[in-house]
Amino acid sequence: MPFPALQKYLVRLPATPQAATSVWLDRHGRATGRYFNSTLTSAFQAIRAPAAQQIVGFEGFARSHSNSDSGLSLWKLLDHAASDDESIALDRLCRMLHAINFFRQPQAAHTDLYLSVHARLLAGVSANHGNAFRRVLDSLELPHEKIVLQLPLVAKHQNWLLAYVADNYRRNGFRLAVNAADAGQALALLDALQPEAIKVDAREIPDPDAALHLLQEAGRRGVRLIFKRVETEAVAATLHALAASAGQTLLTQGFLRDLPAAALATSNTLGTTADLPAAPTLRASAAA
């Protein structure tokens, strides 16, 4: 593991839940957390350059804990039951778990980690978005520059809030991705927020000309364009044709190639759940 401070933190974590800590390691070595009466951990889905199936990043997702990769997605259920302060605490716990579970794996050395910022945090945090997460990363000596924070899809009248939050995250050293409903909104967000990456739902491309223009404009600006929810070969073929017409590279993410899994996929593991990484060999009994 190339991150000594993270290794030291992991060996101090207990192997079972303790009253004094909300984070522990399961028998596979995954960092696991408690929120209300739920036990959460991380799953990761690859973001690929389709031509060579090269993996350039992973998105982290919160899942209920399971001995396999069959945990459930509970974020929306937990978030709806939480107050604003509790929702912020849940988001911060998930980001911490994802960072630990990502950087403890060797594939993390050459890829980026994409983490969602949920909509309730935009207005729920009073100031200096990203500062708390940056402090966690600094304490574990993890590279914040390899993390891309994904801003949520919002109504047009809330773009000012996105801009305010984006400025805060950049001040704390993070790169940004934004989610867009379609190519038209994506083009507007490119101008308004100047993100490092932009994500568009690939299941419906109602205006191929707009999508082609978006691909060309993103390429001109050096912005990564990621089509998410790529679930069928037909969608993949449409995206391949767009990329060929534009003479640009696009990135894809979706169930067609990758299921979210605890272990980070490699370029030759398509649509599979790989074996889980081994746990650290040392573990102290005291909580961190």
C-alpha positions in Angstrom: 0.0 0.0 0.0 1.6 3.3 -1.1 -0.1 5.4 1.7 1.6 4.7 5.0 -0.7 6.9 7.1 -3.7 5.1 5.7 -2.1 1.7 6.5 -1.4 2.8 10.1 -5.1 3.9 10.4 -6.4 0.6 9.1 -4.4 -1.5 11.5 -5.8 0.4 14.4 -9.4 -0.2 13.3 -11.3 -2.9 15.2 -12.5 -6.0 13.5 -16.0 -5.7 15.0 -18.2 -2.7 15.8 -17.2 -0.8 18.9 -19.1 1.7 21.0 -16.3 4.2 20.6 -16.0 4.2 16.8 -18.4 4.4 13.8 -15.9 2.7 11.5 -14.4 -0.8 11.5 -13.0 -3.4 9.2 -14.9 -6.5 8.1 -13.3 -9.9 7.5 -12.5 -8.9 3.9 -10.6 -5.8 5.0 -13.3 -3.4 3.8 -13.9 -0.2 5.9 -17.5 -0.4 7.2 -19.5 2.3 8.9 -22.6 2.6 11.1 -25.5 5.0 10.3 -28.6 4.8 12.5 -29.1 1.0 12.6 -27.6 0.4 9.2 -24.2 -0.9 8.3 -22.6 0.6 5.2 -19.6 0.0 3.0 -18.4 0.8 -0.5 -18.9 -0.4 -4.0 -17.1 1.0 -7.1 -18.1 1.1 -10.8 -15.5 1.7 -13.4 -15.4 4.6 -15.9 -13.9 3.4 -19.1 -12.5 4.7 -22.4 -14.4 2.3 -24.7 -12.0 1.9 -27.5 -9.4 0.1 -25.4 -11.6 -0.6 -22.3 -9.0 1.4 -20.3 -10.2 2.4 -16.9 -9.7 6.0 -16.0 -11.7 6.3 -12.9 -14.2 4.7 -10.5 -17.4 6.1 -8.9 -18.0 5.2 -5.3 -21.4 4.0 -4.1 -22.7 3.3 -0.6 -24.1 -0.2 -0.1 -25.5 -2.1 2.8 -22.9 -4.4 4.2 -22.8 -8.0 2.8 -20.3 -10.8 2.8 -20.6 -10.8 -1.0 -21.1 -7.8 -3.4 -24.9 -8.1 -3.1 -25.4 -5.2 -0.7 -28.4 -3.0 -1.3 -28.3 0.7 -2.2 -29.8 2.4 0.9 -28.7 6.0 0.5 -32.0 7.4 -0.7 -33.9 5.5 2.0 -31.6 6.7 4.8 -31.4 10.2 3.4 -35.2 10.6 3.3 -35.4 9.6 7.0 -32.7 12.1 8.0 -32.7 15.7 9.0 -30.4 18.1 7.2 -27.6 17.7 9.8 -28.0 13.9 9.7 -27.9 13.8 5.9 -24.7 15.8 6.0 -23.2 13.3 8.5 -24.3 10.4 6.2 -22.7 12.0 3.2 -19.4 12.6 5.0 -19.3 9.1 6.4 -19.9 7.7 2.9 -17.1 9.8 1.4 -14.7 8.7 4.1 -15.5 5.1 3.6 -15.1 5.4 -0.2 -11.8 7.1 0.1 -10.4 4.5 2.5 -11.8 1.5 0.5 -10.5 3.0 -2.8 -7.0 4.0 -1.8 -6.2 0.8 0.0 -6.4 -1.0 -3.3 -3.4 -1.0 -5.7 -5.5 -0.1 -8.8 -6.2 3.3 -7.2 -2.7 4.4 -8.0 -3.5 5.0 -11.6 -7.1 6.1 -11.6 -9.4 8.8 -10.2 -12.2 8.5 -7.6 -15.5 10.1 -8.4 -17.7 10.9 -5.4 -21.2 12.3 -5.5 -22.2 15.5 -3.6 -25.9 15.0 -2.7 -28.3 17.8 -3.3 -29.2 18.4 0.4 -25.6 19.4 1.0 -25.6 22.3 -1.4 -27.7 24.4 1.0 -27.2 22.4 4.2 -23.5 23.3 4.6 -23.2 26.9 5.8 -19.8 27.7 4.2 -16.5 26.3 3.0 -17.8 23.1 1.3 -15.2 20.4 1.1 -13.1 21.6 4.0 -14.1 18.8 6.4 -13.4 16.1 3.7 -10.1 17.7 2.9 -9.1 17.5 6.5 -9.9 13.8 6.6 -7.8 13.2 3.5 -4.9 15.2 4.8 -4.9 13.3 8.1 -4.6 10.0 6.2 -2.1 11.6 3.7 -4.4 10.7 0.7 -4.1 12.7 -2.5 -7.1 15.0 -2.8 -6.1 15.8 -6.4 -7.2 12.3 -7.5 -10.7 12.9 -6.2 -13.4 14.3 -8.5 -16.5 15.6 -6.7 -19.7 15.2 -8.7 -22.3 18.0 -8.3 -25.9 16.9 -8.5 -28.4 17.7 -11.2 -30.4 20.8 -10.2 -33.0 23.1 -11.6 -31.8 26.0 -13.7 -32.7 28.6 -11.1 -30.3 26.9 -8.7 -27.2 27.2 -10.9 -26.0 30.1 -8.7 -25.8 27.6 -5.8 -23.8 25.2 -7.9 -21.4 27.9 -8.8 -21.0 28.9 -5.1 -20.4 25.3 -4.0 -18.0 24.7 -6.9 -15.9 27.6 -6.0 -15.6 26.3 -2.4 -14.6 22.8 -3.5 -12.0 24.2 -5.9 -10.6 26.4 -3.1 -10.1 23.1 -1.2 -8.2 21.6 -4.1 -10.8 19.3 -5.6 -11.7 18.8 -9.2 -15.3 18.9 -10.2 -17.8 17.0 -12.4 -21.4 18.0 -13.0 -24.4 16.0 -13.9 -26.6 17.2 -16.8 -30.0 16.0 -18.0 -29.2 16.2 -21.7 -26.6 17.7 -24.1 -28.2 21.1 -24.1 -28.0 21.5 -20.3 -24.5 20.1 -20.4 -23.4 22.8 -22.9 -24.8 25.5 -20.6 -23.0 24.0 -17.5 -19.7 23.9 -19.4 -19.9 27.7 -19.8 -21.3 28.4 -16.3 -19.1 26.1 -14.1 -16.1 25.1 -16.3 -16.0 21.6 -14.8 -13.2 19.1 -15.3 -15.8 16.5 -16.3 -19.4 16.3 -17.2 -21.8 13.3 -17.0 -24.8 12.8 -19.2 -27.4 10.0 -19.1 -26.8 7.7 -22.1 -30.2 5.9 -22.0 -31.8 8.6 -24.1 -30.1 10.8 -26.6 -33.0 12.7 -28.2 -30.9 15.1 -30.2 -27.8 13.5 -31.7 -26.7 16.8 -33.2 -26.6 18.4 -29.8 -24.7 15.4 -28.4 -22.2 15.7 -31.2 -21.7 19.4 -30.6 -21.3 18.7 -26.9 -18.6 16.1 -27.6 -16.8 18.5 -29.9 -17.0 21.3 -27.4 -15.9 19.1 -24.5 -12.9 17.9 -26.5 -12.0 21.5 -27.4 -12.0 22.5 -23.8 -10.2 19.4 -22.5 -13.3 18.4 -20.4 -14.0 14.7 -19.8 -17.4 13.8 -21.2 -18.8 10.7 -19.4 -22.0 9.0 -20.6 -23.4 7.1 -17.6 -26.0 4.3 -17.5 -24.7 2.5 -20.5 -26.7 -0.7 -20.2 -27.1 -2.1 -23.8 -25.0 -2.8 -26.8 -27.3 -0.5 -28.8 -26.5 2.5 -26.6 -22.8 1.6 -26.8 -22.9 1.5 -30.6 -24.6 4.9 -30.7 -21.9 6.4 -28.5 -19.2 4.8 -30.6 -20.7 6.4 -33.7 -20.9 9.8 -32.0 -17.2 9.6 -31.0 -16.2 8.6 -34.5 -18.2 11.5 -36.0 -16.7 14.0 -33.6 -13.2 12.7 -33.8 -13.1 12.8 -30.0 -12.8 10.4 -27.1 -15.7 9.9 -24.7 -15.9 7.9 -21.6 -18.6 5.4 -20.5 -20.0 4.0 -17.3 -22.7 1.4 -16.8 -23.9 -2.1 -16.2 -23.1 -3.2 -19.7 -19.4 -3.5 -18.8 -19.2 -3.2 -15.0 -21.3 -4.1 -11.9 -20.5 -2.0 -8.8 -18.2 -4.2 -6.7 -16.1 -3.9 -3.6 -12.9 -4.7 -5.5 -11.7 -2.3 -8.2 -12.1 -3.8 -11.6 -9.2 -4.0 -14.1 -9.3 -3.4 -17.8 -9.8 -7.1 -18.6 -12.6 -7.7 -16.0 -15.8 -6.7 -17.7 -19.1 -7.1 -16.0 -17.7 -9.3 -13.2 -17.3 -8.9 -9.5 -13.6 -9.7 -8.7 -12.3 -11.3 -5.5 -12.2 -9.0 -2.6 -8.8 -7.6 -1.6 -7.1 -9.1 1.4 -7.4 -7.5 4.8 -4.3 -5.9 6.4 -2.2 -8.5 8.2 -2.0 -6.5 11.5 -4.9 -5.1 13.5 -4.9 -3.5 16.9 -7.8 -4.1 19.3 -8.3 -0.4 20.2 -10.5 1.8 18.1 -8.9 4.6 16.0 
